[in-house]
Amino acid sequence: MSNSSNGRALAALATASTLLIAPTAAIAATSHSRHHAPRRAAHKPAVHHPDRTDTLLTKMFAAGTRIAHAPYSYGGGHSSFDASGYDCSGSVSYVLHAAGLLSTPDDSTGLETFGEPGPGKHVTIFANSGHAFMTINGRRFDTNTLDSTGTRWSHTMRDTSGYVARHPAGL
C-alpha cells in the first residue's frame, strides 16, 4: 500500500472512530467540505445518545438523593410524587418520574412489568408483589437500607431471588 493510500485509510478510520465515539461532533466536523454547504444527518440513531443517557442518570440520581433521607411511609408517594415520606415503590416511582420515565406512581406489582425485561446497562428495577428497589450505575436505592444507614443509597447489593428484573428502554 502506498503512503497516500495509508494516509487515506487512516483518515477514514479516524472519521469512523469519531462517529462511534461522538456522533454529533463527528457530523458537525465532517459535514463541511470545500465547496458544499453543511449536510444534515439523515436520521437519528436508534440507540440513546450518550448525552441523553447521562442526563437521565443525573436526573435519577439527583431525585434519589432528594428523598434518600425522607421517612419511610407505607403508601407514601402513591397518591402524589410530592409526599412527606415514601415507601419502596413510591421511592422507585419518584426517581423514574424525575427522569420523565413514569407519569404516575406505580406499586411494586406494577413495577414488575415496567420498561423492558431483564437487567439494564445502567438502571435495573427489582420488583415483586411485596417490595421494589433499583440500582443506578451499580448503586442500590432501597428503603430497606434506611433504618440501618439513614439513607436509601447503598454500595452493597442484596439477594435478588424472587424479584423480577426490569429496566427503562436504553438504560
C-alpha positions, 0 to 999 in steps of 0.5 A, a space after each residue: 500500500 502506498 503512503 497516500 493510500 495509508 494516509 487515506 485509510 487512516 483518515 477514514 478510520 479516524 472519521 469512523 472512530 469519531 462517529 462511534 465515539 461522538 456522533 454529533 461532533 463527528 457530523 458537525 466536523 465532517 459535514 463541511 467540505 470545500 465547496 458544499 454547504 453543511 449536510 444534515 444527518 439523515 436520521 437519528 440513531 436508534 440507540 440513546 445518545 450518550 448525552 441523553 443517557 447521562 442526563 437521565 442518570 443525573 436526573 435519577 440520581 439527583 431525585 434519589 438523593 432528594 428523598 434518600 433521607 425522607 421517612 419511610 411511609 407505607 403508601 407514601 408517594 402513591 397518591 402524589 410524587 410530592 409526599 412527606 415520606 415514601 415507601 419502596 415503590 413510591 421511592 422507585 416511582 419518584 426517581 423514574 418520574 424525575 427522569 420523565 420515565 413514569 407519569 404516575 406512581 406505580 406499586 411494586 406489582 406494577 413495577 414488575 412489568 415496567 420498561 423492558 425485561 431483564 437487567 439494564 446497562 445502567 438502571 435495573 428495577 427489582 420488583 415483586 408483589 411485596 417490595 421494589 428497589 433499583 440500582 443506578 450505575 451499580 448503586 442500590 436505592 432501597 428503603 430497606 437500607 434506611 433504618 440501618 444507614 439513614 439513607 436509601 443509597 447503598 454500595 452493597 447489593 442484596 439477594 435478588 431471588 424472587 424479584 423480577 428484573 426490569 429496566 427503562 428502554 436504553 438504560 
